[in-house]
Amino acid sequence: MRVRQLTAAAVALLLAAGLGGCSDDRDPVRGPEPAPAPASASADPTATTGDVRPADRDAVENGGTLRWALDGVPATLNVYQSAATADSALLAHALYPSLFRPDEHGRLAPDPDYLTGAECTPPGQQPQVVTYRLNPHAVWSDGTPLSAADLIAQRTALSGQDPAYRGGHPAGYDAIESVTQGTDPHEVKVTFRRPYAEWRALFGPLYPAAETSTAAAFNRELTGVGHLSAGPYTLSSYDAKGGRVTVVSNRLWWGDLPKTDRIDFLAVPPEQRLDALGQERLDIAPLTAAVDRAVPPAATAGASGSATAGASGSAAPAAAPPAPPGAPPAAAPEAAAQVLRRAESLPGITVHRAAAASLTQLTLNAARGPLADAAVRRAVGRAVDRRRIAEAALAPLGLPGAPLGSHLLAGDQEGYRDDSAAAGPADAAQLLDGAGWKRPDGGTRTKDGKELALTLLVPAGSATAKRTADALTADLAESGIAVKPRTAPAETYVQEHLAVGDFDLALFSWPAGPSPAAEQRAAYAKPRPDAEGALEPGGNYGRSGTEEIDRLFDRAAAELDPVARLDLLQEADVRIWQLGHSVPLYQRPELVAVRTGVAGVGVWGFGWPRFQDVGWSR
């Protein structure tokens, strides 16, 4: 299970790390036996999530070291704490169990390293009981077997029943009535107080009871050596000041032995990663931020400092020669194109690229101005050429311009269906005319003496955001809707703009995962009045919703039959289109640089690395 935080880091790029909530509504899930997609549902083959060079273990050498770029040494490895980052999750997957793993289509299957089986009572049988068979060889780093005690403690910490436990409360844990040992120490029975369809996402990552059994233990930062773990690797060093985390192969590991003896995770700012790759001081480096937020060459010339914290070497060379005095800085898309060309030209480096498991959308604020009218919101959706937008955003990165037609599922996710026709007639002009917004002179539409003029909130400094905003502005102008883009920095994007409704239109991403019923509900839940009667949107920044949509999500979350669950989700998506809540645009791009000879790495899409397979090819 991946936990998402609403943080500034989430919008440092338009789309580098989609916005999400560490709350009781955003956890990924779905089961080991995938549901057959309805006949009307079809994935978009051009929207491939993930691009990983497969690891044939027989062709991977034993031993060696890999150097892997992080944004920073995380403040905690407990992904359920508010200080957790994407780097926390990456390291956690090397060190801690996840009982299920997602495949390339987001379907969860038991990880045999931790589970020999898992069974759920059939649909309609109450109460719902899930029986886990823990791998009897699975042990924590002190030799203690994984047991019901670990699941009991984690359920207590994440259920939300005790406010002393600070952090997120992922969906599903509050639905658990009890966790008990079964017929032997390796069998665990989880009984639910209400049906919960997406149970397979629970207990991943799973932490030892020692880290979660009390509020004091759970609330402390999980960093440094000396903590129990149960992954293919264990911590060897944790140097926040030096910007380095080192993991080494777990001597008690019971599964396929790790191919690489040691992995050094190094804190390297995005703008320094190409230098570090070129100087052979990194082997694996995410490049999405480096490309998307490229600094014009004139601004980077003369930059000083090591290209990678903790690595040897002199000051990093400038990314490019300085621009002539008085020359204007390069536009963000132009600078991004230069950085991408440089990355692609680095000797011994392959740039993996794919659509990420994150859905980029144009969100419409229904709480102010013309967008309070659902007809106008639907007209905006119809005025947007989603394919043209996707091509403008993605083609410069070497990715196909595959538009999204679902608010809830990624293009290659099982059950994906383009529901955009539910928004109504394709003619935006007809919808706007019917809503009273007239365009007699071919310019901007007016009603009661007011122009149909909207602001578009865009993350500052993002090349992808600028390309998207430019294409959106042109699209809407063709329908007589004037759009004025305005940027906001990542640090204030959420709290000072999205959360308070300071926008008409806004660009950002929601993560996609194997459990859309739980993951996506917050984004579309009907806003409720707070104690003082003011509208409280929660995670629904569009501020429009209905009781029917909420019920569809709730029914889907409780529906144990996978086909019926998909039907309910697709019905919810249809209602969201009809509401004019937002316009799905495309899956955000993701780029990762990998040194030649390194196998088992790239863009992971719905999943994460199988760390024991990552290594140097023979």
Secondary structure, 3 states (H helix, E strand, C coil): CCCCCCCHHHHCCCCCCCCCCCCCCCCCCCCCCCCCCCCCCCCCCCCCECEECCCCHHHECCCCEEEEEECCCCCCCCCCCCCCCHHHHHHHHHHCCCCEEECCCCCEEECCCCEEEEEECCCCCCCCEEEEEECCCCECCCCCECCHHHHHHHHHHHCCCCCCCCCCCCCCHHHEEEEEECCCCCEEEEEECCCCCCHHHCCCCCCCHHHHCCHHHHHCCCCCCCCCCCCCEEEEEEECCCCEEEEEECCCCCCCCCCCCEEEEEECCHHHHHHHHHCCCCCEEECHHHHHCCCCHHHHCCCCCCCCCCCCCCCCCCCCCCCCCCCCCCCHHHHHHHHHHHHHHCCCEEEEEEEEEEEEEEEECCCCHHHHCHHHHHHHHHHCCHHHHHHHHHHHHCCCCCCCCCCCCCCCCCCCCCCHHHHCCCCHHHHHHHCCCECCCCCCCEECCEECEEEEEEECCCHHHHHHHHHHHHHHHHCCCEEEEEEECHHHHHHHHHCCCCCCEEEEEEECCCCHHHHCHHHHCCCEECCCCCEECCCCCCCCCCHHHHHHHHHHHHCCCHHHHHHHHHHHHHHHHHHCCEEEEEEEEEEEEEECCEECCEECCCCCCCHHHCEEEC
